[in-house]
Amino acid sequence: MDEALGRFGVFRIIPVVSVGRAEDVPRLADALVEAGLPCAEVTFRTPAALDAIRIMAGRGDIFIGAGTVLSVKQVQAALDAGAQFMVSPGFNPAVARYCVEKGIPFTPGACTPTEVGQALEFGLDVVKFFPAEAFGGLSTLKAISAPFPEVRFVPTGGINPGNLHGYLEFSKVLACGGTWIASPEAIAAGRFDEIRRNVREALKIVSRCSS
């Protein structure tokens, strides 16, 4: 496992954020750090994504990555902005090949045995199980993961305080991606105290789970 991706196993929960305005990023970053979760995956779903990555990376106290990475061009742009890891929603061979060749920490999306097998062909042993709940949740993950003892998973999509504990208790789950922690609506409305509460609630759940 890549050393950077190994940090997923330290945090166990990775806030997945979609930022509409760059001016909201400093307060968002403050909320995450102050509440005890200095990490984030910023998705390439808004024009402000690169600025958000750049601002967070510039602080030096946040483990920051780029999500919804769909092309090599986006990987390059995210790296230039300071991203430390890349996450994609599916398995893109061109992106996987580029990241592996350049030594860039990369977690591809995989929700079928075929995709998990493709990841292993590229030497990738950490994959994003996405969309987790829509694809059958923990029971599906357990079935898909059975033939791949060396692979660790980062379930994302539909994860919430009600099901987080169950996922984290499964030994093949390295961490979970959480979109509820800092929703686009909460960020846009300036509800940063709510985000702090969400972080603290998530960390309490993490503390009750085995690693």
C-alpha positions as CSV (number, residue, x, y, z in Angstrom):
1,M,0.0,0.0,0.0
2,D,1.2,3.5,-0.9
3,E,2.5,5.4,2.2
4,A,0.2,8.3,1.5
5,L,-2.9,6.1,1.1
6,G,-1.9,4.4,4.3
7,R,-2.9,7.7,6.0
8,F,-6.5,6.9,5.1
9,G,-6.2,4.1,7.7
10,V,-5.1,6.7,10.3
11,F,-8.0,9.0,9.7
12,R,-10.6,6.2,8.8
13,I,-13.0,8.9,7.6
14,I,-12.2,11.2,4.7
15,P,-14.5,14.3,4.2
16,V,-15.5,14.4,0.5
17,V,-16.3,18.0,-0.3
18,S,-17.7,19.9,-3.3
19,V,-16.9,23.6,-3.0
20,G,-18.8,26.2,-5.0
21,R,-16.9,29.3,-4.0
22,A,-13.2,29.6,-3.2
23,E,-13.9,32.3,-0.5
24,D,-15.6,29.6,1.6
25,V,-12.5,27.4,1.7
26,P,-10.5,29.0,4.5
27,R,-13.4,28.7,7.0
28,L,-14.1,25.1,5.8
29,A,-10.4,24.2,6.3
30,D,-10.5,25.8,9.8
31,A,-13.6,23.8,10.7
32,L,-12.0,20.5,9.7
33,V,-8.7,21.1,11.4
34,E,-10.2,22.6,14.6
35,A,-12.6,19.7,14.9
36,G,-9.8,17.2,14.6
37,L,-10.0,15.9,11.0
38,P,-7.3,17.6,9.0
39,C,-8.0,15.9,5.6
40,A,-10.3,16.3,2.7
41,E,-11.0,15.0,-0.8
42,V,-12.1,18.0,-3.0
43,T,-14.1,16.8,-6.0
44,F,-13.7,18.1,-9.5
45,R,-17.4,18.9,-9.7
46,T,-17.2,22.7,-9.5
47,P,-15.1,25.4,-11.2
48,A,-13.7,26.3,-7.7
49,A,-12.2,22.8,-7.1
50,L,-8.6,23.7,-8.1
51,D,-8.6,26.9,-6.1
52,A,-10.0,24.9,-3.1
53,I,-7.2,22.4,-3.4
54,R,-4.6,25.1,-3.7
55,I,-5.9,27.0,-0.7
56,M,-6.0,23.9,1.5
57,A,-2.6,22.7,0.3
58,G,-1.1,26.0,1.0
59,R,-1.9,25.8,4.7
60,G,0.4,22.8,5.2
61,D,-1.7,21.2,7.9
62,I,-4.3,19.3,5.8
63,F,-3.9,16.0,3.9
64,I,-5.6,17.1,0.7
65,G,-6.5,15.2,-2.4
66,A,-8.6,15.5,-5.6
67,G,-11.7,13.5,-6.2
68,T,-13.9,12.8,-9.3
69,V,-10.6,12.7,-11.3
70,L,-11.6,11.7,-14.8
71,S,-8.5,12.5,-16.9
72,V,-4.7,12.7,-16.9
73,K,-5.1,16.5,-17.5
74,Q,-7.0,16.8,-14.2
75,V,-4.4,14.7,-12.4
76,Q,-1.7,17.1,-13.6
77,A,-3.8,20.2,-12.6
78,A,-4.5,18.8,-9.2
79,L,-0.8,18.0,-8.6
80,D,0.1,21.5,-9.6
81,A,-2.4,22.8,-7.1
82,G,-0.8,20.7,-4.3
83,A,-3.0,17.6,-4.2
84,Q,-1.4,14.7,-2.4
85,F,-3.6,11.9,-3.7
86,M,-6.1,11.3,-6.5
87,V,-9.5,9.5,-6.4
88,S,-11.7,8.6,-9.3
89,P,-15.3,7.4,-9.4
90,G,-14.5,4.5,-11.8
91,F,-11.6,2.6,-13.3
92,N,-9.9,4.7,-16.0
93,P,-6.8,2.8,-17.4
94,A,-5.2,6.0,-18.7
95,V,-5.4,7.7,-15.3
96,A,-4.3,4.6,-13.5
97,R,-1.3,4.1,-15.8
98,Y,-0.2,7.7,-15.5
99,C,-0.5,7.7,-11.7
100,V,1.3,4.4,-11.3
101,E,4.1,5.5,-13.7
102,K,4.5,8.8,-11.9
103,G,4.2,7.4,-8.4
104,I,1.1,9.4,-7.6
105,P,-1.1,8.0,-4.9
106,F,-4.3,6.9,-6.6
107,T,-7.5,5.2,-5.5
108,P,-9.7,4.2,-8.5
109,G,-13.4,3.5,-8.2
110,A,-14.3,-0.2,-8.3
111,C,-17.7,-1.8,-7.6
112,T,-17.3,-5.1,-9.5
113,P,-14.8,-8.0,-9.3
114,T,-13.7,-7.1,-12.8
115,E,-12.7,-3.6,-11.8
116,V,-11.0,-4.8,-8.7
117,G,-9.0,-7.2,-10.8
118,Q,-8.1,-4.4,-13.2
119,A,-6.8,-2.3,-10.3
120,L,-4.6,-5.2,-9.1
121,E,-3.2,-5.5,-12.7
122,F,-1.8,-2.0,-12.2
123,G,-0.5,-2.8,-8.8
124,L,-3.2,-0.8,-7.0
125,D,-4.5,-2.5,-3.8
126,V,-6.7,0.3,-2.4
127,V,-9.9,1.0,-4.3
128,K,-12.9,3.2,-3.8
129,F,-16.1,1.2,-3.5
130,F,-18.6,3.6,-5.1
131,P,-21.5,4.2,-5.0
132,A,-21.5,2.1,-1.9
133,E,-25.1,2.2,-0.6
134,A,-26.6,2.4,-4.1
135,F,-24.7,-0.6,-5.2
136,G,-25.8,-2.8,-2.3
137,G,-24.0,-1.6,0.7
138,L,-21.9,-3.6,3.1
139,S,-23.3,-7.0,2.1
140,T,-22.3,-6.4,-1.6
141,L,-18.9,-5.2,-0.5
142,K,-18.3,-8.3,1.6
143,A,-19.3,-10.5,-1.4
144,I,-17.1,-8.6,-3.9
145,S,-14.1,-8.4,-1.6
146,A,-14.0,-12.1,-0.7
147,P,-11.8,-13.2,-3.6
148,F,-9.3,-10.3,-3.0
149,P,-7.7,-10.7,0.4
150,E,-5.0,-8.2,-0.4
151,V,-7.3,-5.4,-1.4
152,R,-8.5,-2.7,1.0
153,F,-11.6,-0.6,0.2
154,V,-12.8,3.0,0.8
155,P,-16.6,2.9,0.6
156,T,-18.1,6.2,-0.5
157,G,-21.6,7.2,-1.4
158,G,-24.5,7.0,1.0
159,I,-22.2,6.7,4.1
160,N,-23.6,8.4,7.1
161,P,-23.5,8.3,10.9
162,G,-26.1,5.5,10.9
163,N,-24.0,3.0,8.8
164,L,-20.4,4.3,9.3
165,H,-19.7,1.9,12.2
166,G,-20.8,-1.1,10.3
167,Y,-18.5,-0.3,7.4
168,L,-15.5,0.5,9.6
169,E,-15.9,-2.7,11.5
170,F,-15.3,-4.7,8.3
171,S,-11.7,-5.7,8.2
172,K,-11.2,-4.9,4.5
173,V,-12.4,-1.3,4.9
174,L,-9.4,1.0,5.2
175,A,-11.5,4.2,5.5
176,C,-14.8,5.6,4.4
177,G,-15.5,8.7,2.3
178,G,-18.1,11.0,3.9
179,T,-20.0,13.6,1.9
180,W,-22.4,14.3,4.8
181,I,-19.6,15.9,6.9
182,A,-19.4,19.0,4.9
183,S,-22.3,19.1,2.4
184,P,-22.3,21.7,-0.4
185,E,-25.3,23.3,1.2
186,A,-23.7,23.6,4.6
187,I,-20.5,25.1,3.1
188,A,-22.5,27.6,0.9
189,A,-24.7,28.7,3.8
190,G,-21.7,29.2,6.1
191,R,-22.8,26.5,8.6
192,F,-19.3,25.7,9.8
193,D,-20.4,25.0,13.3
194,E,-22.6,22.2,11.9
195,I,-19.5,20.9,10.0
196,R,-17.5,20.9,13.2
197,R,-20.3,18.9,14.9
198,N,-20.4,16.4,12.1
199,V,-16.7,15.9,12.3
200,R,-16.8,15.3,16.0
201,E,-19.7,12.9,15.7
202,A,-17.8,10.9,13.0
203,L,-14.7,10.8,15.1
204,K,-16.6,9.4,18.1
205,I,-17.9,6.6,15.8
206,V,-14.3,6.0,14.5
207,S,-13.1,5.7,18.1
208,R,-15.5,2.9,18.8
209,C,-14.3,0.8,15.8
210,S,-11.5,-1.6,15.5
211,S,-8.7,-0.6,13.1
